Amino acid sequence: MLILALDAALARCSVALLRDGLVLAQRHEDTSRGHAALLPPMVQAVLAEAGVAAGELSAVAAGVGPGGFTGIRTALALAEGLALGAGLPVVGVTTGEALAEAVPDEQRAGREIWIAIDNRRGRVVLERFAAGSLLALGGPEAMDEAALPRPGGPVAVAGDAALAVAARLAARGGNVLLAGPRLPEAVALGRVAARRLAGELPALAAQPLYVEPPAVRQP
């Protein structure tokens, strides 16, 4: 299975091409702006490096969020354009799924995975996953740090708000491990997409998952 994966939900643009889980080519750049300009040439570079045409792909995967409005829309629009031209399916993957997939085995053993994302408005978006699994314990939830739920057991926390959330939970006496990574990578996103296509994970529409309305400034 040949999957092209794109993500720009947080402060990173990332593209990867995977064949049966093995990375053929990848690019990424950490930035909070310019996703629309960065992603298309990254896709071209990755396909060219691997010598693969869009029509040879099995599917295109894209990060649906939670995350930034522009980055999510950019990745989805590009994925849908590539897929439409080649008659391919588009597979949605949440930011939390991509981050949870990348948590090392030694950090996830016996622990729930909590993905904490900074929504840049003084709140965090929390995605929680069962120990040893990528099955979500409900959908992403936006909340104040002070309103974080109490863990029912050991947890590993990843994401760009992981440091603050782990510190808050540890101060309450929780069994907390600060885990990597902080930002999602398209490689992990592509591996989640392969699991979804294989029926190991529930279907997910390739549509933006914002959790809260995008911030709008009054003129």
N, C-alpha and C positions, 0 to 999 in steps of 0.2 A: 504494500500500500504506500503510495507516494503522496505526501501531504505537504502543502505549502501553508505555513502558519504566520499570521500577522498580529501584532499587538502594539497599541499606543495608548492604553487606558490611563497609565500613570506617567511619571516623568522619564519614560524610556520608549524609544521606537525600536522595535525588534522584529526581525523576519528570519525564518528558518525553513529549510527544506529537509524533510525526513523521509527515508524509505524504511518501512517496518521498524520505526523507532530509532534508527541510526541517522545521525546528522550528516547530510551531504554538503550543506553550505549554510552559513548564517551570517547575519549582520546585526549590530545594535548600536545605538547611540543614546546616551543619557541626556535628556533635555526636557524642559517643561513646555517648550514652544516649538512651532515649526513642523509639527507632525505631518501635515498635508504635503509639505515640500520634501520631506525626508523619506517617507515610506515608498513611493513609487520607484525611485532609483535604487533603493535597497532591494526591492523585489526583482528588478531587472538584473542587478548584480548577482543575486543569489541564484537565479535561474541560469544566468550565463555561466557562472562558475561551475555549476553542476552539469551544464550541457543539456538542460531539460526545457522543453517547450510546454507552455501552459496546457496544451491539449493532452499531454502525457500524464497530467496529475490525476490522482484519484479523488481528491477533495481539496477545498480551501478552508482553513480554519481561521477564525478571527475572535479576538477578545471582545466580549460584549459589555464589560464593566463588572462591578462598579468602578467609576473613575471619572476622568474629565470628559466633558461634553464633546469637545472638538476631536480629541484623540480617538474616542470610541467611534464617532461618526466617520472619521477618516478611514480607519481600519476596516469597518464594515462596508463602506462604499467601495473601497478598492477590492475587497474580497468578493463582493457581489458582482462587480464588473468583470473580474477575471473569471469567475465561475460561470457567469451568463455567456460569455464569449466562447467558453470551452464545454458548456453543457455539464457542469460539475455541481455537486452539492456544496453548500456552505454550512460549516459546523460551528455553532456558537460555543464558547468556553468562557466561564466567568473568571474574573481576576483572581478570586479566591481559589478556584480549582487549579489554575496555573501555578500559583504560589505554593499551594499545598503539595502539588505533584513534585515540586523542586525541593521540598524539605528532606534532608538526608535521612536514610533509614534509621541511623543510630539516634537521631533526635526525635523521631516520631514513635519509637517503640513504646507501647503502653500508654500513649498520651493522645488526647484529643488534639486536633490541630485548629488553632484559632488564627484566622487571617484578619489583621487589623489595618484598615486603610484610612488615611487622613483625608477627610472631605474638604479640607481647607477652610472650613467655616466653624472651627472650634468643636467639631464632633468627629466621631470615628464610625466607620462602617465595618461591621463585624460579620464574617462568614465563619461558621464552625463546622468541623468535619469529625466524624466518628474515628476513634482510634483504629489505626491500621486500615483505613478506608478513605476513598475520595467521595463517599456518599455524604452529602450535606445534611446537617442537622437543622433543617429549615432554611429559609431564604436569607439573604443578607439583610442586616438590620442596622439602621443609623441610630446613634445614641450619644449622649454625653458620656465622657469618661467616668464620671461619678455614678452613672447608672449601669455600668458594666455588670453582667450577671456573675454570680459566684460559681466558679468551676465545681463540677461534681467529682473531680479527681484531677490527676496530673494533666497539664496542658503544655503544649509548645506553641509559642506565638511568633508569627512571621508577618511581613508586610511593612509598609513605610511608616506605620504608626505603632509598630511592635514594641519599640523601646518604652514608650510612655505607657502602653497598655500592660506590658509585662511588669513594669515597676508598680503600677497601681494594684495589680493582682497580688504581687509579692508582698506589698505592704499590708494586705488583708490576711496574709498567712497562707496564700495559695502555693501549691507545688507547681512552679512555673519555670519553663525553660525558654530563654530567648533564642529563637531559631532563625536560620537563614531560609530564604532570601528576603530582601527588602522590596525589590521590584520584580515584576514578572518578566520571564524570558519566553520568546516564541518557541524555543525548543520544548520546554515543558508544556506549553499550550498545545503544540502539535501532538504530543504523547497523550494528553487528555482527549484530544479530538479522536485519536485512533481508538481509544477505549470506548468512546461514545459511539463511533461507527460500528464497533464490534458488539454493541449491545450491553456492554459492561456498566454503562452509566445511562441514566434517563435522558431522553431527547431534550434538547434545549434550542429554542428558536434563536436564529441569528438576528436578534433585535437588541437595541440598546437597553442596558439594565442600569438605570441611574439611582434607584432606591429613593433619592430625594430629588425634587425639581431642580434643574440647573439654576445656578445663581444668576439673577438678572439685576443690572444696575438701572436705576431710574435716570432718565435723561435730565 
